[in-house]
Amino acid sequence: MKLYADTPGRRSRQLLSDVLVLLWVSLWVWLGRQTHDVVVELRGPADSLTAAGRSVNTSLTGAGNQAGQLPLVGDQLKQWLGQAAQSGATLSNAGTSMATTVERVALVLGLVVAAVPIVLVVSLWLYVRVGFVRRASAAQRFLDSSEDLDLFALRAMAHQPLGTLARISDDPAGAWRRRDTGVIHELAALELRDEGLRPPRGT
């Protein structure tokens, strides 16, 4: 598997793109985390509500237990204070539910903020990089010897602009048929350069 080009310019661009993608991912992971932390801070009022509800529930329950010891009206007071204490429990549950909702919203927003730009850029980067690896790896398998340049010379005549071919030879097809090694080498070099490869040594 060939991960990087042989030609210095293209290899440098590939390395630079890899570093930039890594920085891009790191940046958006950080921004996603910041978004999560900012939204989570909104659970402060919910925590206060939970604490207040628990305090009311505890206080009224204790007062009811004390009132229950009074003669005559103790049982009624205890029952009334117990019912009032339930409102504190309801308040505490509401605060807990609100805090849970805030945490879920913070998690979803953090993931969305980070994931959307990361997926868009990394998908494009993978498309380009995987395409290069597949083409370059396939081409490299045909570069075991100088004779393999024939194939790339043919591809060059099919793919390269006519003006580029004319700068190499007035009759590139005829030169290829005559086995003109100089022209074949130059044609193959054109095609290999587009793939980020170099001709084998000794050609």
FIVEX-406552 format. One record per atom (N, C-alpha, C): residue number from 0; residue in one letter; x, y, z. Coordinates in pm, whole numbers, plus 32768, in hexadecimal, padded with zeros to 4 digits. Example, Ala and Ser with C-alpha at 12.3 -4.5 7.8 and 13.67 -1.06 7.14 Angstrom:
% FIVEX-406552
(rec 0; A; (8527; 7DC7; 830C))
(rec 0; A; (84CE; 7E3E; 830C))
(rec 0; A; (8528; 7EB6; 830C))
(rec 1; S; (8505; 7F1F; 82C4))
(rec 1; S; (8557; 7F96; 82CA))
(rec 1; S; (850A; 8003; 8313))
END
This chain:
% FIVEX-406552
(rec 0; M; (8055; 7F88; 8000))
(rec 0; M; (8000; 8000; 8000))
(rec 0; M; (8058; 807C; 8000))
(rec 1; K; (803B; 80D8; 7FA6))
(rec 1; K; (808A; 8152; 7F9A))
(rec 1; K; (8039; 81C6; 7FD2))
(rec 2; L; (8065; 81FD; 8043))
(rec 2; L; (801A; 8265; 8087))
(rec 2; L; (803C; 82F1; 8056))
(rec 3; Y; (80B9; 8305; 802A))
(rec 3; Y; (80E4; 838B; 8003))
(rec 3; Y; (8129; 8386; 7F7B))
(rec 4; A; (8123; 83F8; 7F37))
(rec 4; A; (815E; 8404; 7EB2))
(rec 4; A; (81F7; 8401; 7EB9))
(rec 5; D; (8235; 83DE; 7E48))
(rec 5; D; (82C7; 83E3; 7E3E))
(rec 5; D; (82F9; 8470; 7E23))
(rec 6; T; (82A9; 84BC; 7DD9))
(rec 6; T; (82D3; 8543; 7DB3))
(rec 6; T; (82CD; 85A0; 7E2C))
(rec 7; P; (8338; 85EC; 7E45))
(rec 7; P; (8340; 863E; 7EC0))
(rec 7; P; (82CC; 869F; 7ED1))
(rec 8; G; (82A6; 86E3; 7E63))
(rec 8; G; (823C; 8747; 7E6E))
(rec 8; G; (81B9; 870A; 7E9A))
(rec 9; R; (8192; 869F; 7E58))
(rec 9; R; (8112; 8661; 7E7A))
(rec 9; R; (8117; 8620; 7F04))
(rec 10; R; (8188; 85E2; 7F26))
(rec 10; R; (8195; 85A6; 7FAA))
(rec 10; R; (818A; 8610; 8017))
(rec 11; S; (81C6; 8683; 7FFF))
(rec 11; S; (81BF; 86F0; 8062))
(rec 11; S; (812E; 871E; 8073))
(rec 12; R; (80E6; 8729; 8003))
(rec 12; R; (805A; 8753; 800C))
(rec 12; R; (8007; 86EB; 8057))
(rec 13; Q; (8024; 866C; 803F))
(rec 13; Q; (7FDA; 8603; 8086))
(rec 13; Q; (7FF5; 8609; 811C))
(rec 14; L; (8074; 8619; 8140))
(rec 14; L; (8096; 8622; 81CF))
(rec 14; L; (8056; 869D; 820E))
(rec 15; L; (8059; 870D; 81C4))
(rec 15; L; (801B; 8787; 81F7))
(rec 15; L; (7F85; 8774; 820A))
(rec 16; S; (7F44; 8732; 81AA))
(rec 16; S; (7EB4; 871B; 81B6))
(rec 16; S; (7E95; 86C1; 822D))
(rec 17; D; (7EEA; 865D; 8246))
(rec 17; D; (7ED5; 8606; 82B9))
(rec 17; D; (7EDD; 8654; 833B))
(rec 18; V; (7F41; 86AB; 8344))
(rec 18; V; (7F53; 86FB; 83BE))
(rec 18; V; (7EDD; 875C; 83CF))
(rec 19; L; (7EB3; 879B; 8361))
(rec 19; L; (7E43; 87FA; 836A))
(rec 19; L; (7DC2; 87B5; 8392))
(rec 20; V; (7DAB; 873D; 835E))
(rec 20; V; (7D33; 86F2; 8385))
(rec 20; V; (7D38; 86CE; 8419))
(rec 21; L; (7DAD; 86A6; 8448))
(rec 21; L; (7DBC; 8686; 84D6))
(rec 21; L; (7DA1; 8701; 852D))
(rec 22; L; (7DD6; 8775; 8503))
(rec 22; L; (7DBC; 87F1; 854C))
(rec 22; L; (7D28; 8816; 8548))
(rec 23; W; (7CEC; 8802; 84D2))
(rec 23; W; (7C5C; 8820; 84C1))
(rec 23; W; (7C09; 87CB; 8522))
(rec 24; V; (7C27; 874A; 8527))
(rec 24; V; (7BDD; 86F0; 8580))
(rec 24; V; (7BF1; 871A; 8611))
(rec 25; S; (7C6D; 8739; 8636))
(rec 25; S; (7C8A; 8761; 86C0))
(rec 25; S; (7C40; 87E2; 86E4))
(rec 26; L; (7C3D; 8841; 8685))
(rec 26; L; (7BF9; 88C0; 869E))
(rec 26; L; (7B65; 88AA; 86BA))
(rec 27; W; (7B23; 885A; 8666))
(rec 27; W; (7A93; 8848; 8675))
(rec 27; W; (7A6F; 87EF; 86EA))
(rec 28; V; (7AC8; 8793; 870E))
(rec 28; V; (7AB2; 8746; 878A))
(rec 28; V; (7AB7; 87A5; 8801))
(rec 29; W; (7B17; 8801; 8800))
(rec 29; W; (7B21; 8863; 886D))
(rec 29; W; (7AA6; 88BE; 8870))
(rec 30; L; (7A7A; 88EE; 87FB))
(rec 30; L; (7A04; 8944; 87F6))
(rec 30; L; (7986; 88FA; 8823))
(rec 31; G; (797D; 887B; 87FC))
(rec 31; G; (790B; 882B; 8829))
(rec 31; G; (790B; 881B; 88C0))
(rec 32; R; (7981; 8807; 88F9))
(rec 32; R; (798C; 87FB; 898A))
(rec 32; R; (7968; 887E; 89CF))
(rec 33; Q; (7996; 88EE; 8995))
(rec 33; Q; (7974; 8971; 89CD))
(rec 33; Q; (78DE; 8988; 89C9))
(rec 34; T; (789F; 8966; 895A))
(rec 34; T; (780E; 8975; 894E))
(rec 34; T; (77C8; 8923; 89B9))
(rec 35; H; (77F4; 88A8; 89CA))
(rec 35; H; (77B9; 8851; 8A32))
(rec 35; H; (77C6; 8891; 8ABC))
(rec 36; D; (783D; 88C3; 8ADB))
(rec 36; D; (7854; 88FC; 8B61))
(rec 36; D; (7800; 897A; 8B78))
(rec 37; V; (77F2; 89CD; 8B0F))
(rec 37; V; (77A2; 8A47; 8B1D))
(rec 37; V; (7710; 8A26; 8B37))
(rec 38; V; (76DA; 89C5; 8AEC))
(rec 38; V; (764D; 89A1; 8AFD))
(rec 38; V; (7637; 895E; 8B84))
(rec 39; V; (7697; 890C; 8BB1))
(rec 39; V; (7688; 88C7; 8C32))
(rec 39; V; (767E; 892B; 8CA5))
(rec 40; E; (76BE; 89A0; 8C93))
(rec 40; E; (76B6; 8A05; 8CFD))
(rec 40; E; (7626; 8A34; 8D13))
(rec 41; L; (75D1; 8A21; 8CB0))
(rec 41; L; (7545; 8A4A; 8CBE))
(rec 41; L; (74F8; 89F2; 8D21))
(rec 42; R; (7537; 8983; 8D4C))
(rec 42; R; (74F2; 892D; 8DAC))
(rec 42; R; (74FC; 8964; 8E3A))
(rec 43; G; (7542; 89D5; 8E4C))
(rec 43; G; (754F; 8A12; 8ED1))
(rec 43; G; (74C8; 8A2B; 8F13))
(rec 44; P; (7468; 8A71; 8ECF))
(rec 44; P; (73E4; 8A85; 8F0C))
(rec 44; P; (739D; 8A03; 8F2C))
(rec 45; A; (73B1; 899C; 8ED7))
(rec 45; A; (7371; 891C; 8EF1))
(rec 45; A; (73A9; 88DC; 8F6F))
(rec 46; D; (742D; 88E7; 8F82))
(rec 46; D; (7469; 88B0; 8FFD))
(rec 46; D; (7438; 88FC; 9078))
(rec 47; S; (7428; 897F; 906A))
(rec 47; S; (73F4; 89CE; 90DA))
(rec 47; S; (7365; 89A5; 90FB))
(rec 48; L; (7317; 898C; 9092))
(rec 48; L; (728D; 8960; 90A7))
(rec 48; L; (7289; 88D8; 90ED))
(rec 49; T; (72E2; 887E; 90C5))
(rec 49; T; (72E9; 87FA; 9104))
(rec 49; T; (730E; 8807; 9198))
(rec 50; A; (7373; 885A; 91B3))
(rec 50; A; (73A0; 886D; 923D))
(rec 50; A; (7331; 88AC; 9293))
(rec 51; A; (72EC; 890F; 925A))
(rec 51; A; (7280; 8950; 92A4))
(rec 51; A; (720F; 88EF; 92C2))
(rec 52; G; (71ED; 889C; 9260))
(rec 52; G; (7183; 883A; 9275))
(rec 52; G; (71A8; 87D5; 92E0))
(rec 53; R; (7223; 87A7; 92E0))
(rec 53; R; (724E; 8748; 9347))
(rec 53; R; (724C; 8788; 93D1))
(rec 54; S; (7278; 8809; 93D5))
(rec 54; S; (727A; 884F; 9454))
(rec 54; S; (71ED; 885F; 948C))
(rec 55; V; (718F; 8885; 9435))
(rec 55; V; (7103; 8895; 9461))
(rec 55; V; (70CB; 880F; 9490))
(rec 56; N; (70E6; 87A5; 9443))
(rec 56; N; (70B4; 8721; 9467))
(rec 56; N; (70EC; 86F3; 94ED))
(rec 57; T; (716E; 8706; 9500))
(rec 57; T; (71AC; 86DC; 957E))
(rec 57; T; (7178; 872C; 95F5))
(rec 58; S; (716D; 87B1; 95E1))
(rec 58; S; (7140; 8808; 964F))
(rec 58; S; (70B0; 87E9; 9677))
(rec 59; L; (7058; 87DD; 9615))
(rec 59; L; (6FCA; 87C6; 9634))
(rec 59; L; (6FB4; 873A; 966C))
(rec 60; T; (7001; 86DA; 963A))
(rec 60; T; (6FF4; 8653; 9671))
(rec 60; T; (701E; 8652; 9703))
(rec 61; G; (708F; 8696; 9721))
(rec 61; G; (70BC; 869E; 97AE))
(rec 61; G; (7058; 86E7; 9805))
(rec 62; A; (701F; 8754; 97CE))
(rec 62; A; (6FBC; 87A0; 981C))
(rec 62; A; (6F3F; 874B; 9834))
(rec 63; G; (6F19; 86FC; 97D0))
(rec 63; G; (6EA5; 86A5; 97E2))
(rec 63; G; (6EBC; 863D; 984D))
(rec 64; N; (6F35; 8606; 984F))
(rec 64; N; (6F53; 85A4; 98B7))
(rec 64; N; (6F4E; 85E2; 9942))
(rec 65; Q; (6F7F; 865E; 994C))
(rec 65; Q; (6F79; 86A3; 99CE))
(rec 65; Q; (6EE9; 86C4; 99F3))
(rec 66; A; (6E9C; 86F5; 9990))
(rec 66; A; (6E10; 871B; 99AB))
(rec 66; A; (6DBD; 86A2; 99D1))
(rec 67; G; (6DE2; 862E; 99A0))
(rec 67; G; (6D95; 85B6; 99C1))
(rec 67; G; (6D98; 8594; 9A54))
(rec 68; Q; (6DF2; 85CB; 9A9F))
(rec 68; Q; (6DFC; 85AF; 9B2F))
(rec 68; Q; (6DA0; 8609; 9B82))
(rec 69; L; (6D65; 866F; 9B41))
(rec 69; L; (6D0A; 86C8; 9B8B))
(rec 69; L; (6C87; 8680; 9BA8))
(rec 70; P; (6C4C; 869D; 9C1A))
(rec 70; P; (6BCB; 865E; 9C39))
(rec 70; P; (6B5A; 869A; 9BE7))
(rec 71; L; (6AF6; 864E; 9BCE))
(rec 71; L; (6A7B; 8675; 9B89))
(rec 71; L; (6A8F; 8692; 9AF4))
(rec 72; V; (6ADC; 86F8; 9AD2))
(rec 72; V; (6AE9; 8722; 9A46))
(rec 72; V; (6B67; 86EC; 9A04))
(rec 73; G; (6BB5; 869D; 9A4D))
(rec 73; G; (6C35; 8670; 9A17))
(rec 73; G; (6C28; 861D; 9998))
(rec 74; D; (6BC8; 85C0; 9996))
(rec 74; D; (6BBA; 856B; 991F))
(rec 74; D; (6B90; 85BB; 98A5))
(rec 75; Q; (6B35; 861B; 98B9))
(rec 75; Q; (6B07; 866D; 9849))
(rec 75; Q; (6B79; 86C4; 9813))
(rec 76; L; (6BC4; 86FF; 9870))
(rec 76; L; (6C35; 8753; 9844))
(rec 76; L; (6C9E; 86FF; 97F8))
(rec 77; K; (6CB8; 868A; 982D))
(rec 77; K; (6D1A; 8633; 97EB))
(rec 77; K; (6CED; 860F; 975E))
(rec 78; Q; (6C68; 85F2; 9751))
(rec 78; Q; (6C34; 85CF; 96CC))
(rec 78; Q; (6C3D; 8646; 966E))
(rec 79; W; (6C1B; 86BD; 96A2))
(rec 79; W; (6C1E; 8735; 964C))
(rec 79; W; (6CAD; 8755; 9622))
(rec 80; L; (6D0A; 874D; 9681))
(rec 80; L; (6D96; 876A; 9661))
(rec 80; L; (6DD2; 8700; 9604))
(rec 81; G; (6DA3; 8685; 9611))
(rec 81; G; (6DD2; 861B; 95B7))
(rec 81; G; (6DA6; 8635; 9527))
(rec 82; Q; (6D29; 8665; 951B))
(rec 82; Q; (6CF9; 8687; 9494))
(rec 82; Q; (6D47; 86FC; 945A))
(rec 83; A; (6D67; 875D; 94B0))
(rec 83; A; (6DB6; 87D0; 9482))
(rec 83; A; (6E43; 87A5; 945B))
(rec 84; A; (6E79; 8742; 94A3))
(rec 84; A; (6F00; 8712; 9484))
(rec 84; A; (6F04; 86D1; 93FA))
(rec 85; Q; (6E93; 869A; 93CF))
(rec 85; Q; (6E90; 865D; 934A))
(rec 85; Q; (6EA6; 86C4; 92DB))
(rec 86; S; (6E7B; 8741; 92F6))
(rec 86; S; (6E93; 87A9; 9292))
(rec 86; S; (6F29; 87C1; 9283))
(rec 87; G; (6F73; 87B5; 92F2))
(rec 87; G; (7004; 87C1; 92EB))
(rec 87; G; (7040; 8751; 9298))
(rec 88; A; (700C; 86D8; 92A9))
(rec 88; A; (703C; 8667; 925A))
(rec 88; A; (701E; 867C; 91C6))
(rec 89; T; (6FA6; 86B0; 91A8))
(rec 89; T; (6F82; 86CC; 911D))
(rec 89; T; (6FDF; 8735; 90E2))
(rec 90; L; (6FFE; 879C; 9132))
(rec 90; L; (7059; 8805; 9105))
(rec 90; L; (70E4; 87CB; 90E9))
(rec 91; S; (7113; 8772; 9141))
(rec 91; S; (7196; 8733; 9130))
(rec 91; S; (719A; 86DD; 90B3))
(rec 92; N; (712F; 8692; 909B))
(rec 92; N; (7129; 863D; 9023))
(rec 92; N; (7129; 8690; 8FA3))
(rec 93; A; (70E2; 8702; 8FA9))
(rec 93; A; (70E0; 875B; 8F34))
(rec 93; A; (716B; 8790; 8F17))
(rec 94; G; (71B3; 87B6; 8F7F))
(rec 94; G; (723C; 87E6; 8F6D))
(rec 94; G; (7297; 877B; 8F34))
(rec 95; T; (728A; 8701; 8F66))
(rec 95; T; (72DB; 8692; 8F33))
(rec 95; T; (72BD; 8677; 8EA0))
(rec 96; S; (723C; 8678; 8E7D))
(rec 96; S; (7214; 8661; 8DF2))
(rec 96; S; (724A; 86CF; 8D96))
(rec 97; M; (7244; 874C; 8DC6))
(rec 97; M; (7277; 87BC; 8D77))
(rec 97; M; (730E; 87AE; 8D62))
(rec 98; A; (7355; 8787; 8DCC))
(rec 98; A; (73E6; 8777; 8DC1))
(rec 98; A; (7409; 8709; 8D5D))
(rec 99; T; (73BE; 869C; 8D5F))
(rec 99; T; (73D5; 862E; 8D00))
(rec 99; T; (73BE; 865C; 8C71))
(rec 100; T; (7355; 86AB; 8C5D))
(rec 100; T; (7337; 86DF; 8BD7))
(rec 100; T; (73A7; 873B; 8BA5))
(rec 101; V; (73D8; 8791; 8BFF))
(rec 101; V; (7445; 87EC; 8BDA))
(rec 101; V; (74C2; 879C; 8BB3))
(rec 102; E; (74E0; 8733; 8BFD))
(rec 102; E; (7555; 86E1; 8BDF))
(rec 102; E; (7546; 869F; 8B56))
(rec 103; R; (74D0; 866E; 8B38))
(rec 103; R; (74BA; 862D; 8AB6))
(rec 103; R; (74C7; 8691; 8A43))
(rec 104; V; (748D; 8708; 8A58))
(rec 104; V; (7497; 8770; 89F1))
(rec 104; V; (7529; 8798; 89DD))
(rec 105; A; (7573; 87A4; 8A4A))
(rec 105; A; (7601; 87C8; 8A41))
(rec 105; A; (764F; 875F; 89F4))
(rec 106; L; (7632; 86E0; 8A0F))
(rec 106; L; (7678; 8674; 89CA))
(rec 106; L; (765A; 8675; 8934))
(rec 107; V; (75D9; 8684; 8913))
(rec 107; V; (75B1; 8683; 8885))
(rec 107; V; (75ED; 86FB; 883C))
(rec 108; L; (75E4; 8771; 8877))
(rec 108; L; (761B; 87E9; 8837))
(rec 108; L; (76B2; 87DD; 8825))
(rec 109; G; (76F6; 87AB; 888C))
(rec 109; G; (7787; 8799; 8883))
(rec 109; G; (77AC; 873B; 8813))
(rec 110; L; (7763; 86CB; 8807))
(rec 110; L; (777F; 866A; 879D))
(rec 110; L; (7762; 86A4; 8714))
(rec 111; V; (76F4; 86ED; 8707))
(rec 111; V; (76D0; 8727; 8684))
(rec 111; V; (7736; 878F; 8659))
(rec 112; V; (775B; 87E7; 86B7))
(rec 112; V; (77BD; 8850; 8697))
(rec 112; V; (7840; 8812; 8669))
(rec 113; A; (7869; 87A7; 86AA))
(rec 113; A; (78E9; 8768; 8686))
(rec 113; A; (78DB; 870E; 860B))
(rec 114; A; (7870; 86BF; 8605))
(rec 114; A; (7867; 8656; 85A0))
(rec 114; A; (7850; 868B; 8513))
(rec 115; V; (77FB; 86EF; 8502))
(rec 115; V; (77D6; 871B; 847B))
(rec 115; V; (7850; 874D; 842C))
(rec 116; P; (789D; 87AE; 845E))
(rec 116; P; (7913; 87D9; 8410))
(rec 116; P; (797E; 876D; 8405))
(rec 117; I; (798B; 8719; 846D))
(rec 117; I; (79EF; 86AE; 8466))
(rec 117; I; (79CA; 864A; 83F9))
(rec 118; V; (794D; 8620; 83F6))
(rec 118; V; (7921; 85BC; 8393))
(rec 118; V; (792F; 85F3; 8305))
(rec 119; L; (790B; 8672; 82F1))
(rec 119; L; (7913; 86AD; 826B))
(rec 119; L; (79A3; 86AE; 8238))
(rec 120; V; (79FF; 86E0; 828A))
(rec 120; V; (7A8A; 86EE; 825D))
(rec 120; V; (7ACF; 8666; 8256))
(rec 121; V; (7ABC; 8612; 82BC))
(rec 121; V; (7AFE; 8590; 82BC))
(rec 121; V; (7ACA; 8538; 824A))
(rec 122; S; (7A4A; 8544; 8228))
(rec 122; S; (7A14; 84F6; 81B8))
(rec 122; S; (7A59; 851D; 8135))
(rec 123; L; (7A67; 85A1; 811F))
(rec 123; L; (7AAB; 85D0; 80A7))
(rec 123; L; (7B3D; 85A5; 80A6))
(rec 124; W; (7B7F; 85B2; 811A))
(rec 124; W; (7C0C; 858B; 8125))
(rec 124; W; (7C1D; 84F6; 810A))
(rec 125; L; (7BC7; 84A4; 8144))
(rec 125; L; (7BCF; 8414; 812E))
(rec 125; L; (7BB7; 83F0; 809C))
(rec 126; Y; (7B57; 8436; 805D))
(rec 126; Y; (7B3B; 841B; 7FD0))
(rec 126; Y; (7BB7; 8433; 7F7A))
(rec 127; V; (7BFB; 84A3; 7F94))
(rec 127; V; (7C73; 84C4; 7F47))
(rec 127; V; (7CE5; 8465; 7F68))
(rec 128; R; (7CFD; 844E; 7FEA))
(rec 128; R; (7D6E; 83FC; 8014))
(rec 128; R; (7D5C; 836A; 7FEC))
(rec 129; V; (7CE6; 8335; 8002))
(rec 129; V; (7CCE; 82A8; 7FDE))
(rec 129; V; (7CD7; 8296; 7F47))
(rec 130; G; (7CA3; 82F9; 7EFD))
(rec 130; G; (7CAE; 82F2; 7E6B))
(rec 130; G; (7D3F; 82EF; 7E3E))
(rec 131; F; (7D92; 8344; 7E7C))
(rec 131; F; (7E20; 8343; 7E58))
(rec 131; F; (7E61; 82BE; 7E7C))
(rec 132; V; (7E47; 828C; 7EF5))
(rec 132; V; (7E85; 820F; 7F21))
(rec 132; V; (7E60; 819D; 7EC4))
(rec 133; R; (7DE3; 8197; 7E9B))
(rec 133; R; (7DB9; 812B; 7E42))
(rec 133; R; (7DFD; 8135; 7DB9))
(rec 134; R; (7DFF; 81B0; 7D82))
(rec 134; R; (7E3C; 81C1; 7CFD))
(rec 134; R; (7ED3; 81AC; 7D03))
(rec 135; A; (7F14; 81E8; 7D67))
(rec 135; A; (7FA5; 81DF; 7D70))
(rec 135; A; (7FD2; 8150; 7D8F))
(rec 136; S; (7F87; 810C; 7DE5))
(rec 136; S; (7FAB; 8081; 7E05))
(rec 136; S; (7F9C; 8027; 7D8B))
(rec 137; A; (7F31; 803E; 7D3E))
(rec 137; A; (7F1E; 7FEE; 7CC5))
(rec 137; A; (7F8B; 800C; 7C5F))
(rec 138; A; (7FAD; 808D; 7C4F))
(rec 138; A; (8014; 80B2; 7BEF))
(rec 138; A; (809C; 807B; 7C18))
(rec 139; Q; (80B7; 807C; 7C99))
(rec 139; Q; (813A; 804F; 7CC8))
(rec 139; Q; (8151; 7FBB; 7CA8))
(rec 140; R; (80E7; 7F70; 7CA1))
(rec 140; R; (80F6; 7EE1; 7C82))
(rec 140; R; (8128; 7ECB; 7BF4))
(rec 141; F; (8116; 7F2F; 7B9D))
(rec 141; F; (8143; 7F22; 7B12))
(rec 141; F; (81CD; 7F5E; 7AFC))
(rec 142; L; (820E; 7F8B; 7B68))
(rec 142; L; (828E; 7FCE; 7B59))
(rec 142; L; (8303; 7F78; 7B8A))
(rec 143; D; (82FB; 7EF8; 7B73))
(rec 143; D; (8367; 7EA0; 7B9F))
(rec 143; D; (83E1; 7EA8; 7B46))
(rec 144; S; (83CF; 7ED1; 7AC8))
(rec 144; S; (8440; 7ED9; 7A6C))
(rec 144; S; (8424; 7F47; 7A06))
(rec 145; S; (848B; 7F69; 79B9))
(rec 145; S; (847C; 7FD6; 7959))
(rec 145; S; (841B; 7FB2; 78EA))
(rec 146; E; (8407; 7F30; 78CF))
(rec 146; E; (83AB; 7F08; 7866))
(rec 146; E; (831B; 7F31; 7887))
(rec 147; D; (8300; 7F3F; 7909))
(rec 147; D; (8278; 7F63; 7930))
(rec 147; D; (8254; 7FF2; 7908))
(rec 148; L; (82B4; 8041; 78DE))
(rec 148; L; (8297; 80CA; 78B6))
(rec 148; L; (8241; 80D0; 7839))
(rec 149; D; (8240; 8064; 77EC))
(rec 149; D; (81EA; 805E; 7775))
(rec 149; D; (8159; 807F; 7797))
(rec 150; L; (8129; 8041; 7800))
(rec 150; L; (809E; 8054; 7826))
(rec 150; L; (8082; 80E6; 7847))
(rec 151; F; (80DC; 8126; 7890))
(rec 151; F; (80C6; 81B1; 78B7))
(rec 151; F; (80D7; 820F; 7840))
(rec 152; A; (812D; 81EA; 77E0))
(rec 152; A; (8138; 823A; 7766))
(rec 152; A; (80B5; 8236; 7718))
(rec 153; L; (8078; 81C1; 7711))
(rec 153; L; (7FF6; 81B5; 76CE))
(rec 153; L; (7F8B; 8208; 7716))
(rec 154; R; (7F8A; 8201; 779A))
(rec 154; R; (7F2A; 824F; 77E7))
(rec 154; R; (7F40; 82E4; 77D3))
(rec 155; A; (7FBD; 830C; 77C9))
(rec 155; A; (7FDB; 839A; 77B3))
(rec 155; A; (7FA2; 83C7; 772D))
(rec 156; M; (7FB1; 8376; 76C5))
(rec 156; M; (7F7B; 839D; 7641))
(rec 156; M; (7EE4; 83A6; 7644))
(rec 157; A; (7EA4; 835A; 769D))
(rec 157; A; (7E12; 835E; 76A8))
(rec 157; A; (7DE1; 83CF; 7701))
(rec 158; H; (7E32; 83F6; 7764))
(rec 158; H; (7E01; 8453; 77CA))
(rec 158; H; (7E3C; 84DF; 77C1))
(rec 159; Q; (7EB8; 84EB; 7793))
(rec 159; Q; (7EFB; 856D; 7797))
(rec 159; Q; (7EC8; 85C9; 7728))
(rec 160; P; (7ECB; 864C; 773F))
(rec 160; P; (7EA3; 86AB; 76D6))
(rec 160; P; (7EFE; 869F; 765B))
(rec 161; L; (7EC5; 86BB; 75E7))
(rec 161; L; (7F13; 86AD; 756A))
(rec 161; L; (7F8B; 870B; 7568))
(rec 162; G; (7F7A; 8783; 75A0))
(rec 162; G; (7FEA; 87E0; 75A4))
(rec 162; G; (805F; 87AB; 75F5))
(rec 163; T; (8040; 8767; 7663))
(rec 163; T; (80A9; 872C; 76B6))
(rec 163; T; (80F0; 86BC; 766A))
(rec 164; L; (80A2; 866A; 7624))
(rec 164; L; (80DD; 85FB; 75D6))
(rec 164; L; (8134; 8632; 7566))
(rec 165; A; (8108; 86A1; 7529))
(rec 165; A; (8154; 86DA; 74B8))
(rec 165; A; (81DC; 870E; 74E4))
(rec 166; R; (81E6; 8738; 7562))
(rec 166; R; (8267; 8769; 7592))
(rec 166; R; (82CB; 86F7; 75A3))
(rec 167; I; (829A; 867D; 75AD))
(rec 167; I; (82F2; 8609; 75BB))
(rec 167; I; (831A; 85D1; 7532))
(rec 168; S; (82B6; 85C8; 74D9))
(rec 168; S; (82D2; 8591; 7454))
(rec 168; S; (8267; 85BE; 73F3))
(rec 169; D; (8292; 85D3; 7375))
(rec 169; D; (8230; 85F6; 730E))
(rec 169; D; (81D5; 857F; 72EE))
(rec 170; D; (8206; 8506; 7308))
(rec 170; D; (81BA; 848D; 72EC))
(rec 170; D; (81CB; 842B; 7361))
(rec 171; P; (818A; 8447; 73D3))
(rec 171; P; (819F; 83F1; 7448))
(rec 171; P; (8172; 8362; 7430))
(rec 172; A; (8104; 8350; 73E6))
(rec 172; A; (80D4; 82C7; 73CD))
(rec 172; A; (8138; 827B; 7376))
(rec 173; G; (816D; 82C0; 7310))
(rec 173; G; (81D0; 827F; 72BB))
(rec 173; G; (824F; 825E; 7308))
(rec 174; A; (8278; 82BB; 735F))
(rec 174; A; (82EF; 82A2; 73B0))
(rec 174; A; (82D8; 822A; 740C))
(rec 175; W; (825E; 821F; 7441))
(rec 175; W; (8240; 81AD; 7498))
(rec 175; W; (8247; 812A; 7448))
(rec 176; R; (8210; 812D; 73CD))
(rec 176; R; (8213; 80B3; 737B))
(rec 176; R; (82A1; 808E; 7353))
(rec 177; R; (82F8; 80F3; 7342))
(rec 177; R; (8383; 80D8; 731F))
(rec 177; R; (83D7; 80B3; 7399))
(rec 178; R; (8396; 80B1; 740F))
(rec 178; R; (83DC; 808F; 748B))
(rec 178; R; (8449; 80F5; 74AC))
(rec 179; D; (842B; 8173; 7492))
(rec 179; D; (8488; 81DF; 74B2))
(rec 179; D; (8488; 81F0; 754B))
(rec 180; T; (84F1; 81BC; 7589))
(rec 180; T; (84F3; 81BA; 761C))
(rec 180; T; (84F3; 8245; 765A))
(rec 181; G; (8531; 82A5; 7617))
(rec 181; G; (8534; 832D; 764C))
(rec 181; G; (84A8; 8368; 7654))
(rec 182; V; (845C; 835A; 75E8))
(rec 182; V; (83D4; 838F; 75E4))
(rec 182; V; (837B; 8342; 7646))
(rec 183; I; (838B; 82BE; 7647))
(rec 183; I; (833A; 826D; 76A3))
(rec 183; I; (8352; 8296; 7733))
(rec 184; H; (83D1; 82B0; 7754))
(rec 184; H; (83F2; 82D8; 77DC))
(rec 184; H; (83B1; 835E; 77FE))
(rec 185; E; (83B8; 83BD; 77A1))
(rec 185; E; (837E; 8441; 77BC))
(rec 185; E; (82E7; 843A; 77C7))
(rec 186; L; (82A8; 83EB; 7770))
(rec 186; L; (8216; 83DB; 7778))
(rec 186; L; (81EE; 839B; 77FD))
(rec 187; A; (8236; 8330; 7820))
(rec 187; A; (8216; 82EB; 789E))
(rec 187; A; (822B; 8347; 7914))
(rec 188; A; (8294; 8399; 7910))
(rec 188; A; (82B1; 83F4; 797E))
(rec 188; A; (823F; 8457; 7993))
(rec 189; L; (8201; 8483; 7924))
(rec 189; L; (818E; 84DD; 792F))
(rec 189; L; (811D; 849C; 797D))
(rec 190; E; (80FC; 8423; 7957))
(rec 190; E; (808D; 83DD; 7997))
(rec 190; E; (80AD; 83BC; 7A29))
(rec 191; L; (8127; 8390; 7A41))
(rec 191; L; (814E; 836E; 7AC9))
(rec 191; L; (814F; 83E9; 7B23))
(rec 192; R; (8178; 8459; 7AEC))
(rec 192; R; (8179; 84D4; 7B3A))
(rec 192; R; (80EC; 84F7; 7B69))
(rec 193; D; (8089; 84E3; 7B12))
(rec 193; D; (7FFF; 84FE; 7B39))
(rec 193; D; (7FD0; 84A2; 7BA9))
(rec 194; E; (800C; 842C; 7BB2))
(rec 194; E; (7FEA; 83CF; 7C1D))
(rec 194; E; (8042; 83E0; 7C98))
(rec 195; G; (80A0; 843F; 7C91))
(rec 195; G; (80FA; 8455; 7D00))
(rec 195; G; (816A; 83F0; 7D0A))
(rec 196; L; (818A; 83AD; 7C9A))
(rec 196; L; (81F2; 8346; 7C99))
(rec 196; L; (8268; 836F; 7C42))
(rec 197; R; (82D5; 8327; 7C53))
(rec 197; R; (834B; 833D; 7C00))
(rec 197; R; (8369; 82BE; 7BB1))
(rec 198; P; (83A7; 82CD; 7B3B))
(rec 198; P; (83CF; 8255; 7AF1))
(rec 198; P; (8433; 8203; 7B42))
(rec 199; P; (8438; 8180; 7B2D))
(rec 199; P; (849B; 812E; 7B75))
(rec 199; P; (8527; 8159; 7B57))
(rec 200; R; (8582; 8143; 7BB3))
(rec 200; R; (860D; 816B; 7BA1))
(rec 200; R; (864A; 811E; 7B2D))
(rec 201; G; (86A3; 8162; 7AE7))
(rec 201; G; (86E8; 8122; 7A77))
(rec 201; G; (86A1; 8131; 79F4))
(rec 202; T; (862B; 8177; 79F5))
(rec 202; T; (85E5; 818B; 7976))
(rec 202; T; (860B; 8213; 793D))
END
